[in-house]
Amino acid sequence: MPTLNWIGKEKVVNHHQDVPYRILEHKYGFSVELGKQENPTNSGNKIIHGDNLEALKSLLPEYEGKIKCIYIDPPYNTGNENWVYNDNVNHPKIKKWLKQVVGKQGEDLTRHDKWLCMMYPRLVLLHKLLSDDGVIFISIDDNEQASLKLVMDEIFGNSNYLTSFVWKRRSGSNDAKNFLSVDHEYIVAYQKSNQLCLNGIIKPLENYSNPDNDYRGAWTRGDLTCNKTKDERPNLYYDIIDPETGKIYNASSNRVWVYERERMQRMIEQKKVIFPKNGKGTPQYKRHLSELRNLMKPVSSWIFPSNTKDDFAGISSSINSIATKELRNIFGEQLFDYPKPVDLLQGLIGQIAEPNSLILDSFAGSGTTAHAVLNLNKQDGGNRKFILIEMEDYAETITAERVKRVINGYGEGKNAVEGTGGEFDFYVLGEPLFVPANYNQNDNANYANNAIVETLHATSLQLSSQTPSQMVLNENISEQKIREYIYFTETKQYLQREQTEQTKYLLDTYNDTGYYFYYEKDRLTVLNSETLNVVTELAGQYLIYADVCLLDNDYMLRNNIIFKKIPRDIKRF
C-alpha cells in the first residue's frame, strides 16, 4: 500500500501521546425549559471551547470506542483560511512553523506539510473515539483530498475506505482562473471495521396507485427486460403471448426478458404482467407496493440542479448558498463564511446514526452538526447526542448561540422555524492533570493567563525527553477526575462506579482485578499490613496506587498485589 511522507511526519505520528490530558471545565447548561443555567443538564450534549487536539484527548476516558458517527470539516488548505499551525511539537523543523499563518501555494512551500502535521494526530484520536460499527465523514476539496485519502488509509486502513461522496456546493459558475469552475466538494468516508451497516434510503412512493382496484393494493410499472443479449442469456430469449388478444411479443436479441419462461408464465396467470392495450410497446411488470423493499443503497454522488425536487438521503438542496441563507435567518446577518447545508449533514448522520447514537464534530464551526442532530431527533423522536469542539473565539457567540436558537426556534414571519427542543452543556478546557515537578502549585490560580498556559503546554509536551518523576499530579484537579483517568489508563473503561465512604479507595473491579487509588491530598499514603484494609472487595488480583509501599515482595506475590507509586507510575495514553 502506498504511503505518504512529508516534513515532520516522524514527529507527529505519536504526538497524540504527548498531548497533555486536560480536564473539561463546565461553564453552564442550557435547556429549552430553563434557558442558560449554572447547573449541568447532564443531557450528554456537549459544546467544548478549546483546542480540538487537547479536547479530543480529554474525551477518551468517557468516549473511547463509543462514537457512532464523526463528521469534521477541517481547513481545506486553500491559502485563504488564515489557519495557524500551533500544536507545539518539540522539533526544530516544526518549531519554526509555530504560530505562523499558513499561506498560499508559492508563498508557503510547506503549507501542505503543516496541514498534514495538524491533521494526523487529530485523526489518530478520532480513530480511537470511533466505535467498531462507526463511520467518519470528512469534508474536503481538491486541495488536500488525495493527501487525506493516503493518510486515512494509513490510520484507518485501506480496506475500511467506503467512498468519497461528491456533492454540489454551488448552483452556478464562478470566475475561475483556469478552464473550469469547480462546483463540487468531497466527503471522504471510512468505517472503523467491517461491522458497518448503512440505514439505506426510502424509495419514493408517489408513482404507486391502484387505478384498476387490484385487491393486492397500489402498484407501479416495472421493466420486464434486462440488458443482456440472447447469446449471453439464451434461456431468457423466448416469446410470450397476451392471453386476452393472442398477440405474440418477442424478446429483443439485444435485450432479453428478466425471468425464465416458466416463471414468466406463472406471472402472466397471476396477472402480474401488463400487456399494451393497443398492442404496441412492450409488456411490463406490475410491481405492488406490498412487495417493495422500501430501502435502497445510497449512491456516492449527490449532484442535483438547483431547481431539483429530488430528495436523496434527506438531501434536498446541497448548496452552500442555502446554508448561508439559513444562517442569516437564524442570526439576522451573515456571521460565518461557507457553512455546510443542514440537509447534507442530516443525510450523512441519518445513514449511520440510530436514534440513540453519539455524533462528534471536532471542527464545529457554525454548529451545523448539532442543528442536524436536533432536526433528526425532532423528526423521528430520537435521542441522538452531539459533541461539538470549536477552538475559535466564536465558540459561544456563534456555535453555541446557533444551537440555542435552533432549540428555541428562530426566524420571523414566513421564515419562522419552530424550535426542536433539547439541551446541552458548555465546557472549556481546564487545567492539565500533570504539571512539571518544579512548577509552583500556587500559580494554578492564574492558569487562565495565556503566558502560563503556553509555558505549561510547552513543558508538558516534552514528556518524551523527561523522566516520569519530573511530572507530578496537579493538586488542583478534583480527586474524581484523577480516579477516572487512572481507571481508564488501566482498563480502557470509563469509571462509572460511585465512590462511597465504605469503598473510599476502590475504583472498581474489572476482569477479576480490583483497582485501588489509596490517595489523600494532604498527606502521603503508606501501604503496609495495617493499611491493607483499603481493600474492600475480594478479587483474583489487586492493583493499588499509593505513595509508599512497605509490604514484602514475597507477600505481594503470594497475595497477587501490584503496587504503583503516585503519581510517577500513572500511565499516559
Secondary structure, 3 states (H helix, E strand, C coil): CCCCCCCCHHHHCCHHHHCCCEEEEEEEEEECCCEEECCCCCCCCEEEECCHHHHHHHHHHHHCCCEEEEEECCCCCCCCCCCEECCCCCCHHHHCCCCEECCCCCCCCCHHHHHHHHHHHHHHHHHHHEEEEEEEEEEECCCCHHHHHHHHHHHHCHHHEEEEEEEECCCCCCCCCCCCCCCEEEEEEEECCCCCCCCCEECCCCCCECCCCCCCCCEEEEECEECCCCCCCHHHCCEEECCCCCCEEECCCCCEECCCHHHHHHHHHCCCEECCCCCCCCCEEEEEHHHCCCEECCCCEECCCCCCCCCECCECCCCHHHHHHHHHHHHCCCCCCCCCCHHHHHHHHHHHCCCCCEEEECCCCCCHHHHHHHHHHHHHCCCCEEEEEECCCHHHHHHHHHHHHHHHEECCHHHCEECCCCEEEEEEEEEECEEECCCCHHHHHHCCCHHHHHHHHHHHCCHHHCCHHHEEECCCCCHHHHHHHHHHHHHCCCCCCCCCCCCCCEEEEECCEEEEECCECCECCEECCCCHHHCCCCCCEEEEEECEECCCHHHHHHCCEEEEECCCCCCCC
